[in-house]
């Protein structure tokens, strides 16, 4: 019954999709030349031989599998790797990586006929869904074709688990489509067991792994020259209202700290125009990274409004506030900042990354604040220390290598079957 209702709802989405697409195109959330991929009009070709398919929702999931793809591209048995995602930002991030065998397409709308068309065209030998991506029609279609499917870095929150329990028999059917699940934390293990998932193996959070592209990333020469005699901190992965909060922190700190610059890296760069407008009344000098204009010496707020450059800014900022945490969003992933030796400040809402923050707190490199006043105070204190956490950086990189090695070992079992 639940599946019938779900399929009816998907059909309604298809009916209203022209209106939805126009709105999303207007908001710059869709690619005008590629949105048709979501309706199974493919813009890439399938090569002969074995194809393995990875699917992740957005930027975080795509970046997390890059180290794995870098290794799998060297496997002779794999002729092509398909990566799908649902967001425009993730497709732009993908372009930053110079893969040889790997291509990107947008994930199709989860209509039964689309899932059949997608699978018949790409004919994957192995499917890997990442994190919390659960699409019933696609999963059931994959299962029907007896294609092995893995849930990698599986994450189930307390709230999502409660929602699944409302439809327990349906949830049991969907989650048992997976041949094996690799949960990213211990909380998820418990929820997967409650959903009677047949095979669970804990390897760790693959987001700890580091890819070769990020190791080589460097700060823009113009930015490097601009920051030479500046004091600066960074607010990364910010959401609506958090930019204004950080701008107010800047105003308060500016009275005490000379040549202060605040770098803001919004989670969704299509919001840049709204962010600039929201800061206009504060009488601050704002520069956008994408601008071709020279950076003025009196710039207060530097907005990084381009994709794929966060890591290079973390390399130069020792004090970082991680967004999505002063509002009720659930926080953003602090691993990339920690890997670069940054001191991390976060708000009270980090339920999505509880175990990661516990590790950071244990190593005394993350600090919780509850409001703007505490954020102002903590940024000021940490900027004075201006010291990288090299020990944690090394620890995270070693942990990431172990998790990547274990994941590759597990994958070889399925690769040997294709």
Order of alpha helices (4+ residues) and beta strands (2+ residues): alpha-beta-alpha-beta-alpha-beta-alpha-beta-alpha-beta-alpha-alpha-beta-alpha-alpha-alpha-beta-alpha-beta-alpha-beta-beta-alpha-beta-alpha-beta-alpha-beta-alpha-alpha
